[in-house]
Amino acid sequence: MDRQVRFSGFGGQGIVLMGIILARAASLYDRPTGEDGRIHRKSAIQTQSYGPSARGGHSKCDVKISDKEMMYPFVEIPDYLVIMSQQAYVKYIHERKPETKIIIDPDLVLERPKGDVFHVASTKAAEGIGTRIVANVVMLGAFREISDIVTYESLEKALLDSLPKPTHDLNKSALSIGAKLGKEAAENRGKD
């Protein structure tokens, strides 16, 4: 299994944290059992870049996950492209292949790309539980359901290990809501 993921948005949305959590979940906690009955390890590489200003400028975080040794650390063309702002859409939408799965927040991305597109209103859902700051965690939960790259349990463990304890309940709730939204997005894709 080789997967390339790009999370994109604007600085301040927690885009880099999404990639860190996914890479941690894959490399530290996700241990699938193969057909041979042995537990297999995954490797993950995470890289990030920012626009001219960290807060408000474009932001991206790339994650490569494989069950083999990786020799090149950068995502070239993502298998999954998560877009959480119009600015990121303009910058990264052309860096894909026809089969790339695109996940957008339709309230923040004004254009509608062609292809395999999933709509996840992560910002609106985060506002619904009291704070927009967990929109990235909502989107991460949705991404997990759409991609099935790591288990929900490994993603939740990586999330909780990455965040301060007083925020755990809020973030667990956001991840769960995101998972529900991801299932709905998968059922409704192409009906827009």
N, C-alpha and C positions, 0 to 999 in steps of 0.2 A: 504494500500500500504506500503510495506516494501522493501527498496532497499539498497543494500550495494555496494559501489563504491570504487575502489582502483585506484589512480593515481600514476604512478611510472616513474622514470627517474633518472637523476643525479642532484646533487646539483647545483644550478645556473639556472635551467630551469624554475623555478617558479611553481614547482609541488605543493608545499604547498599552494601557492596562489590560484591555481585551486580549491583545496578542500575548502578553506575558502570562495571563491566566490560562489561555488555551495551550500554550507551549508547556507550561508546568503540568497541566492536566495530562497531556499526552506523554510527556517524558517521565514523570514521577509516579503518576497514579493509575494510568490506564494500562492494564495488563491483560490483554485478551488471551484466551486459551485457543491455540491453533488446533487444526484437525489431528495433529500428532499427539494431542493431549498435553503439550508443554505450554508453559506461560511464555508469551512473547513480549519483548520490550519494543517500545517505539522511541525514536529519536526525534527531537524537535529543535529547530533553529528559529530564533526571533530577531528581526531587524526592524528599525524604525527610522522615520525621517519627518522633519517639520518644515513648514514654510518659513518665510522671513520673520514672522513673530510667532512664538510658541502658542500663546493664547489668542485664538481668533484666526490665525493663519491655517493653511491646510495641514493635515496630519495624516500619516499612514503608518501602519504597522503590518509587517509581513511575517507569516509563519509558514515554515516548511515542516511537514511531519512525514516520517517514513519508518518502515520497519527494517530498512537497510542503512548502511553507513552513507552519509551525505558528504560529498566533496565540495559542493558549491553552496554558499550560504544564502544566496539571494533568490527571491521569487522572481521569475521571469514573466510568465503569463499565469495568473491565478486560476485555479479551479473554482474558487469561491471568491466573489468580490462583494464585500459589505460596504455600502455607501450611506453615510449619515449626514451629508450636507450637499447642497447644490454645488458649492465650490469644489468639493472632492469629486462629484459626478463629472464636472467639466474636465478636471485634471486626469482622472483615472479610467473613465468609461471605455476609452479606446484601447486600453491595455488588457485585452481579453481574447479568448478564442470562442468560436461559435457555441461550444458546449459549457462555457463558464456559467455557473449559477450566480445570479445577481440578487442580492438582498438589499432593499432600500427602505429607508424611513420615508414614506410618501408625504409626510407633513413638512419635511425639510428638503427633499429632492423634488424639484418642480417638473423636471422632464421625465418621460417614461421611456426607458430603453427597450429595444427589441430583444428577444431571446428568452431564456429561462429565468423569469423574474418573480421574486417573492416580495410582497409588500408587508412590512412589519412596522406598525405605528409605535415604535419604542418610546419616543419622547412623550407622546400623549399618554401611553400606559404608565410611564414613570410619574408624570404629573398626577395621574389618578391615584397613586399610592403616596402622594405627598411631596415628592421632590424630583425634579428633572435630572438631578445628579446621577441617578441610577439608570438612566436611559441606556447606557452602554451595557449594563448587566442584563437588562431586559433583552437587548439585541443579541447578547451572547447566548442567552437561553434559547432564543428563537433560532440562532445559527446552529446550535447543537442539534436541535430537532430536525432541521433541514439537512444538515450535513451528515450527522451520525458518525463523525470522525472520532469522538471520544464518548465515553459513557456519561450520563447525567451525574452519576455519583462522583466520578473523577473530576468533572468540571466543578461541581459544588465544593469538593474538598480543596481544590486549587484556589477557588474563589475565597473561601474562608481563610485559607493560609496566607492569602495576599492582602487581606484587609484587617483593619483594627476590630477587635472583638465587639465594641459597642455598636458597630454597624452590621453585624452578622444577620440579625433578624430581618432588617430592611433589605439587605442584599439577597438573602435566601428567598424572600417574597418576590423580589424583582426577577430573579432567575426562574422561578416557578411560573410567573406570569409570562415571561418571555417564551418558555417552553410551550405554553398553551397557544400563544400567538404564532409560534413557529408551526405548530400542527395545523392551525387554521390557515396560515399562509400557504402551506403545502397543498391543502385541500382546495384553496381558492385561486391558485395561480392560473393565469391565463384567462380569468373571467372578468378582468378589469376593462 
